[in-house]
Amino acid sequence: MVASELQTARTELDDAVDTAGDDIRDDLRETAAEFSKLETETETVDHAVLDDHLNTLRQLRERAGGETEAAVDRALEHAESYREDLEQA
């Protein structure tokens, strides 16, 4: 179940890329790629690393608008849910 939250977050980011302006499109792509990498991690994902990605998304959400902002917001919800299910190291 944990991986599916991260997959869903990545899918939402892919949707956000489709509607994003040039100023944030690359950052959204990079974060989606990082989430894809995290999906395949065999070890527990580090909370600090995930927190960095969440902070990036929060900043991008502030710069986004309309459909892009909504997709980033949904991605954040799923990623935060994923984080809640992670074990603290």
C-alpha positions as CSV (number, residue, x, y, z in Angstrom):
1,M,0.0,0.0,0.0
2,V,2.8,2.4,0.8
3,A,4.3,2.1,-2.7
4,S,0.9,2.8,-4.3
5,E,0.7,6.2,-2.5
6,L,4.0,7.2,-4.0
7,Q,3.0,5.9,-7.4
8,T,-0.1,7.9,-7.2
9,A,1.9,11.0,-6.2
10,R,4.2,10.5,-9.2
11,T,1.2,10.1,-11.5
12,E,-0.3,13.4,-10.2
13,L,3.1,15.1,-10.8
14,D,3.1,13.7,-14.4
15,D,-0.3,15.3,-14.8
16,A,1.0,18.5,-13.4
17,V,3.8,18.6,-15.9
18,D,1.3,18.5,-18.7
19,T,-0.4,21.7,-17.5
20,A,2.6,23.5,-15.9
21,G,4.2,26.7,-17.1
22,D,7.8,26.6,-18.4
23,D,9.1,28.1,-15.1
24,I,8.2,25.0,-13.0
25,R,7.9,22.2,-15.6
26,D,11.5,20.9,-15.2
27,D,11.3,21.0,-11.4
28,L,8.1,18.9,-11.5
29,R,9.7,16.4,-13.8
30,E,12.7,16.1,-11.6
31,T,10.6,15.5,-8.5
32,A,8.5,12.9,-10.4
33,A,11.7,11.2,-11.4
34,E,12.9,11.2,-7.8
35,F,9.6,9.6,-6.7
36,S,10.0,7.0,-9.3
37,K,13.5,6.2,-7.9
38,L,12.0,6.0,-4.4
39,E,9.4,3.5,-5.6
40,T,12.2,1.1,-6.5
41,E,14.3,1.5,-3.3
42,T,14.9,-1.8,-1.6
43,E,15.8,-0.1,1.7
44,T,13.6,2.2,3.8
45,V,13.3,5.6,2.3
46,D,15.0,8.3,4.5
47,H,12.5,10.7,6.0
48,A,14.9,13.7,5.4
49,V,15.2,12.9,1.7
50,L,11.4,12.6,1.4
51,D,10.9,15.8,3.4
52,D,13.2,17.7,0.9
53,H,11.0,16.5,-1.9
54,L,7.8,17.5,0.0
55,N,9.3,21.0,0.6
56,T,10.1,21.3,-3.1
57,L,6.5,20.4,-4.0
58,R,5.1,22.9,-1.5
59,Q,7.3,25.6,-3.1
60,L,6.2,24.6,-6.6
61,R,2.6,24.6,-5.5
62,E,3.0,28.2,-4.5
63,R,4.3,29.1,-8.0
64,A,1.6,27.0,-9.8
65,G,-1.9,27.9,-10.7
66,G,-5.1,26.2,-11.8
67,E,-4.9,22.6,-12.8
68,T,-1.2,22.4,-12.1
69,E,-1.7,23.6,-8.6
70,A,-4.5,21.1,-8.0
71,A,-2.4,18.2,-9.3
72,V,0.6,19.2,-7.2
73,D,-1.7,19.5,-4.1
74,R,-3.0,16.0,-4.8
75,A,0.6,14.7,-5.2
76,L,1.5,16.3,-1.9
77,E,-1.4,14.6,-0.2
78,H,-0.4,11.2,-1.4
79,A,3.3,11.7,-0.7
80,E,2.5,12.9,2.8
81,S,0.4,9.8,3.3
82,Y,3.3,7.7,2.1
83,R,5.6,9.5,4.6
84,E,3.2,8.7,7.5
85,D,3.5,5.0,6.8
86,L,7.3,5.0,6.8
87,E,9.1,3.6,9.8
88,Q,11.3,6.0,11.7
89,A,14.9,5.0,11.5
